[in-house]
Amino acid sequence: MNSMKLLLRFAIVGGLVVLLLVPLLLIRGTINERERYRDQAIERVAQSRAGEQSLVGPVRVLPWTQQREVEVVDAGGLRKTELQTERGYELQMPRHLRVQGDMRPDERRIGLFRVPVYSWHARVQAEFDDLPYAAVPGRHYEQPYLALGIADVRGLVGTPNLRVDGRALALQAGSGVLEANSKGLHAPLAPQFDERGGTLADGRKVELEFVLDGTRSLSVVPVGDDTRVALSSPWPHPLFGGSFLPNERSIDDAGFKAEWAVSSLASAAQAQLRRDLVADAVVESLQVALVDPVDVYTQADRASKYGILFVLLTFVGFVLFELIKRLKIHPLQYLLVGLALAIFFLLLLSLSEHVPFLWAYLASAAACIGLQGFYLSGALHSWKRGLGFSAMLTLLYGVLYLLLDSENNALLLGSLLLFGILAAIMWITRKVDWYDVGGSLR
């Protein structure tokens, strides 16, 4: 019977822990909802300004049309010869491609949310070999052009400055053969009228300067046989992604500088462009994003995952006080303390949207620790016991912040914390006569 009383008490406490999962899950749902609102703010900025940008090219295109006779079967089943026109193109990548530029950051606010944006002051240089084209019966070569793919042409500020073989050329809307994969611009080159074949020499050296606005990230497709990209920005928190990481980079409080050197031997971008000039085709690229160093929603979500551990450890402390010190703690008191623990994560989320995450964390922790210390000093009939529990909670909140601040070592620190707590409980209760404790319960 004594054991049943003890098990019943543990069952009640366990049921309260399960019950407190409901507010904790609701708080996590609120965090996810606020994160969706933040993503919607980013989309609104992208729709009104310009979205994430990518650069493809420049590439040289020699379009052609060809007429050929094919045998077809008409509706009556008769075979006949029909003249059909086929369209195609020769697509040439640059031998050397140099992309440089400074990403000048700024922020746009949508309500509470801040969205990083930038203006990219770019300089592009491309060198092409002469492109031989063959004489094919029935084939007619059309006017060649340079094509430049830009993800969102609304981001272009002013008129780009293009020089081809030392002379200025005007850019026109549309990226020609790149259109399905990437919007952009093109510039006509000298027409080719020699149907007997020849060599496309116009456009050997291309120099381009432009200013491009974008939101958050910038990608460059390494289309050259030898592609060199150098990007810099005063933004001190870049995130490098895509298929290629920088060969050299430096990051400090003054910003970042990064350089890439990509050979066509190491990249499938050229083959992907030639093969997959269709909508939404994925092409290898290098990418840099301007990110917030402290994503408050990610931090708050990670913190909320430890909520049940906070409740469980606090309840374990209550149980030990109740059984060892022969204190009477009502299940409702357990529940109120558990709710106070849960409300910490909601306070953390709401405050971190207005003040830096560290200050939000300190304010939320101080409020919850103070409330619980005041309440427990009465519930445990001793201000010393209330202070003791407040000290324990302070230690827990401090360890939680270490877990949040050290993402790479979170698993190790969490494992050591659990092991240490279990060892402390076993040490404290190593001489407890649980049959005697169970007999004292009413």
N, C-alpha and C positions, 0 to 999 in steps of 0.2 A: 504493500500500500504506500509506503514511504517513497519507493522508487517511482510509483505512478504519479505521486504529487510532483516530484521533481521533473519527470518527463512532461507532465501537463504544463508546468511553468515554462519549460523550454519550448513546448509547442505553441503556447500563446505568444511568446516572444518571436518565434519563427513566423507565425501568422502575421504579426505586426510588420516584420521586415518585408514580407511579401506584399502586404497592403501598401507599404510606402513605395513600392515599385511603381504604383500608378502615378503619383505626382512627379516622380523622377522621369518616367517615360513622357509625361505631358510636357515637362520642361525641355527634354531633348527634342520633342516635336516642335516646340516654340523656337528652339535654336535653329532647327532645319528650315523652319518657315522664314525666319529672319534672313537666313543665308540665301533663300530663294529670292527674297525681296532685293538683296544686294545684287544678285545676278541679273534681276530685271532692271535694276538701275544701270548696270553695265550695258545691257542691251539698248536701253533708252539713249545713253550717250553715243553708242555706236550708230544708232539710227539717225540721230540728229547731227552728228559730226562726221565720223568715219570709224569703221570697225578695225579689227585686227588686220594688219597689212602684210602683204607678201610681194616680193619682187621676183619676176621671172625674165631673164634675158639681159640685154637684147640678143635676139637671134635674127639671122638673115633668112628670108623666105623667097624662093623663086617658084611662083605658081605656074601651072600649065594646064592646058586642056588637050585632050586627044580624042580623035574620032576613030572608031573602029567598027568594022562590019561584024555583026553577030547573027547567028541563025536562031530564029524564034518560031514558035508555033502559035498561030492565031486562034481565035475562038472557034473557027470551023475545022481545026485540026490540020490546016495546011502549013507546011514549012515555008518560011520566007526569010530573006536576008534584010536586016534592018541596020541602019547607021545610028550608033549610039555615041554619046559624048561622055567621056570620063574626065573627071577633074582630080588633080593631085598637086603636089608641091615637093620641092626640094627644101629640106630644113637643115640649115647649117648653124652649128654652135661656134662660139668664139674660141680662138686658140688660147688667148689670154683674157681673163676677165678680172677687173679690179673694182671693188665696191668699197667706198669709204663714206663716212658720214657721222654726224653728231646728232644724237637723239636728245632733244631739249624737252625735259619733262614738265608737266603741269598737272593740275587736278581739276576735275569737274565734280560738283556736289549735286546729288539728287536726294533731297531730304537729309537724312542722317548719313547717307552713304557717300564716300569719296572714291572717285574712279580715276586711276592714273591714266593720263593721255600724254602724247608727245608730238613734237614736230621734228621730222627727220630731214636734216639738211644734207642731201646726198650728192655724191660725185661718183659717176660710173664711167669706166674706160674699158673698151672692148676692142680687140684686134682679131681680124678674120683673115684666113688664107683665101687665095683666089678659089672660087668655086667653079670647077668645070661642069658643063652640062652637055649631055650627049644628044646627037640628032636621032630622033625616033620617028619613023614614018607616021604621019597624021598628027604629030604632037606640035602644039603651038605654045611657046613660052610667053607668059604675060609679064607685066611690070613687076619687078622684084621690090621688096620692101623690108624695112627693119621692123620687128615686132617686139613690144615691151609689155609684159604682163604685170598688172597692178591689181591687187585684190579689190580695193575700193577706190575708184578714181575720184570720188567726191573729196578725198583727202588732199588732192593736188592743190597747192597754194600758188597762185599766179601761173605763169606760162613756163614750162621747162625750157632750158637752153640746150639745144642739140646741135652738135657740129659733127659732120661726117666728112672725113678726108680734108679737114680744114675749112669747110664751107658750112654755113648755117643752113639747117633744114627745118621746116615747120612740121610739127607733129600733128597727127589727125586722130580723131576718136576711133576707138576699136582696135583690138589687138590681132585681127586677122585670124590665122589658124590657131592662135592661143585663146580665142574668144570663149570656147566652151569650157576651158579649164580656168581661165583667168582673164578678167576684163583688163583693159589697158589702152595703149596707144600704138600707132604705127607711123612710119615715115616712108613715103615712096622713094625708091632709088631710080637710077637711070634705067630706062626700058631696054629690054633685050629683044631684038628683032631677027637675029640670025637663027633661022630654023635648021641650019646645018650643024648646030652645036657651037660651043665656044666656051668662054670663061667669064664668070661674073666677077668683075674686079671692083666695081663701085661699092663703097662701104667697108674698105679695109680697116679704117680706124674710126672708132665711134667714141665721142666724148659727150657726156650728158650730165647736166646739173639740174636739180629740182628740189622742191620742198614738199614733203608729204606728211600730212597729219594722220595719226592713227590712235588706236585705243589699246593700251596694255602691251601688245606684243608685235614684233616685227620678224618676218621670215625672209630669207634669201635663198633661192634655189641655185645651187652651184652648177650652172649649165656649161661653164667653160672647160676646155681641156685642162687648164690650170686656173683655178679660181682662188683669188685672195680677197678676203673681206676683213675690214677693220672698222669697228664700231666703238664709239665712246659716248659717255653721258654723265652728267653730274648726279644721276640717280644712284644712290649707294647700295641698292638691293636688287641686283639683276638675278633673273633665273634663266640659265642657259638650257636649251632643250633642242628638239629636232633630232636629226640623224647624226649630227656632228657637234662635238663640243669644241670650244676654242683651243687652239694650240698654245696660245699665250693669253694670259689675262691678269689683270691687276684690279683689285677692288679695295676701296677705302672710303672714308667719310666724304671725300671729295668727288666720288663717283667711281666709274669703272671704265676700263679700256680692254677690248678683247680683239683678238686676231685669229682668223681661220685660214688655213691653206688646204684646199681640197683638190685632189686630182680626179680626173674622169675615170682613172683606173680604180679608184676607191669609191666611186659614186655611181649609182644607177640612174641618176637624174636625166642624163641625156637619153638613154634608152627608154625611160618612162615617158618622157615628153614625145619622143617619136612614135611610141606605141600607143599611148593612152591619152591622146588629145580629145578627151570626152569630158562631159560635165562631172565634177566632183572626183576626178581622178586624183589619187594620192601620189605626190611626187616628193622625193627626198629633199630636205631643206635643212638649213641651220636656223636657229631661232633664239631670240632673246626677249624676255618679258620683264616689264617693270612691275614688280610685285610689292605688296605691303609686307614689311618684315614681320609684323605681328597680325596674323589673321585672327581677329577676336572671336569669330564664330568657330573656327577650328579649335582654338584654345578652349573656348567654353564647352564645346562638344566633348573634347578630350577630358576636361575636368568633370563633366557630368557622368562620364563612364565610371568614375571612382565614387559616385554618390552612394551606391549600395554598400560599398566597402566602408564608407564613413558611418553609415547607419549601423551596420553590423558590428563594427568595432566599438561604437558608443554603447550599443545595447549589451555587448559582452561586458563592458565595464560596469554597467548597471547591474547585470546579473551577479557579477562577482561581489559588488557592494551589498546587494540584497541578500545573497546567500552567506557570505563570510561575515559581514557586519550585522546580520540579522535585521536589515532595514526592510521596511514595507514600501515598495514602489508600485503604484497602481498602473495597470496597462495603459490608462489614458495618459499618464505622465510619460510613459515610453513614447506614446504616439505624438504628443506635443513636441517632445525633444526631437523626434525623427522629422517632423514637419519643419522645425526650425533648421535642421541640417539641410533639408531639401530646398528651403527658400534661399539658401546661400547661392545656389547655382543660378536662380532666377535673378537675384540681385547682381551677381557677377555679369550676366549677360546684358542686363539693362544699363548698368553703369559703364561697361566697357564700350558701349556705343557713343558715349559722350566724353570720356576721359581715357587716358592711356591705361592699358590692360593692368599694369602693375598697381596703379593707384586704385583701380576698380576692385582688384583682388584684395588689397589691404583694407579698403573700406568695407567690403562685403564680409570679409572674415572678422574684422573688429566688431561689426554690428551683430553678427550671429554669435560670436564667442561671448560678447557682453550680455546679450539676451539670455543665452543658456546659462552662463555663470550666475546671473541674478536669479533665474528661475530655479536652478538646481540647489542654490544655497538654502532655499526654502523647502524644496522637495526632499533634500537629504538631511534637513534639520541641522545644518552646520555650514557657516560661510567658508570654513576651511575646506570642506569637501567640495563646495561649489568652486572655490579657487583651484582646487586640485583637478577637477574635471575641465575647467577652463584652460589650465596649463596643458592638459592632455590634448584638448582640441587645438590649441595653438600649435602644438608639435605636429599634429596631423595636417593642419592647413599648411604649415611650413614645408612638410615633406611633399604634399601634393604640388605645391608651387615648384619645388625642385624637379618633380616628375614632368611637369608641364614645360619647364624651362630647358630641360635636358632630354629632348626627344630621342636622341640616339641611345641614351642610357636608361630610358624609362623602364624597360623590361627588367634590367639588372637591379635598378633601385627599387622597383616594385616587389621583386622577388625577395630582396634582402629585407624590405619592410615587413612583408608577411611572415617571413621566417623569424625575424626578431620579435614580432608581436606574439606569434605562437610560442616561441621559447619563453617569453616573459609570462604568458598565461600559465604555461606548464610549470614554471618555477614558482609562481605565486600559489598555485593550487596543488603543489606536489604532496603536501601533508594533509590535505583536506579529506575528511571522512564524509564522503558524499551520502552514505546511508544516514549518518547523523544529521547532515544538512537537510536531507529530504524529510526526516522526521520532524524537523522544526517548522516546516511549511504548514500553513493552514489553508 
